[in-house]
């Protein structure tokens, strides 16, 4: 592979993903941004703060002229999904056409989010512009602790366009600071993203338990609920990722402990039911029960409710799948869970409810997947 300091990278869109991926583009450029990285913003909002944070060139509005000057090897396409077609049409199409005519380097396109489909880029840019969709590991650190091992990256290529081996090697090197990269097909990518995203509902489940206990004057908060849920899931499967922070079934009194444990285990089983119904590969099922549920609940153990909600907002695109998962839980699951917990504390919850809760998790993932498919066209 070429000297990393010779790699030129343009980042289009400086929202959460554009900033977060710095750990990757800074490393592949040899640790220095100046002269190697171009940041492209649509507006001048927050420009001065960004200049202080990033020691590199920043283009506001005029992306195409900036691309012509840098001639990047890699373009990170990070705007909201609804804006991507316009950026591709107005900026990337003319740039790639010019590069072909002059015999220049055509960039690899690294894109994020569920839409558009990968083949959209090949149809727009040409078969010689390598494009990949990345679902990145968003847990580089948690509470100042190194947490990369708690999740992975998932990448989707076009089935009709084979990436050159060298470019794939560079992609893996780019992603290496945030963990291993596993390939997932276009067909499976939306159902997997839905299942993965639905684990955010575990946050809300912890809040339901904490709020109900507070209303009754009983001890326990969202962190204690998450600790018990983690311990229960670790007891159900012995291959869950190693603990970043401790957890214990003893963090809640016996009655609330029982409900928290069974609600988490049955919810995750419901996600696995969705995975089987969607015929997803074992890799994706294993990722949910061994890593994704754990890392989600570790976040709840470490942060205040306000911090957790802020993290969720930063991960969620307006109108996207994460927002859909949270809204579906709020509208279709929260009240049902709260009523069940109250009955459980009073000794009156029918045992059949657990099967219904498991089904509810499967239903939630299904609703998120259907929403994701509407975004992927």
Secondary structure, DSSP 8 states (H G I E B T S, - for coil): ---GGG--EEEE--SHHHHHTHHHHHHHTTT--TTTEEEEESS-TTHHHHHHH--SEEEES-HHHHHHHH--SEEEE-S-HHHHHHHIIIIIHHHHHHHHHHT----EEEEESS-S-HHHHHHHH-TTS-EEEEE----SEETTEE-GGG--EEEE--TTS---HHHHHHHHHHHGGG--EEE--HHHHHHHHHHHHHTTHHHHHHHHHHHHHHHTT-S--HHHHHHHHHHHHHHH-TT----SS---GGGS-HHHHHHHHHHHHHHHHHHHHHHHHTT--HHHHHHIIIIIHHHHHHHHHHS-HHHHHHHHHHH--TTSHHHHHHHHHHHHTHHHHHHHHHHHHTT---TTHHHHHHHHHHHHHHHHHHHHHHH--
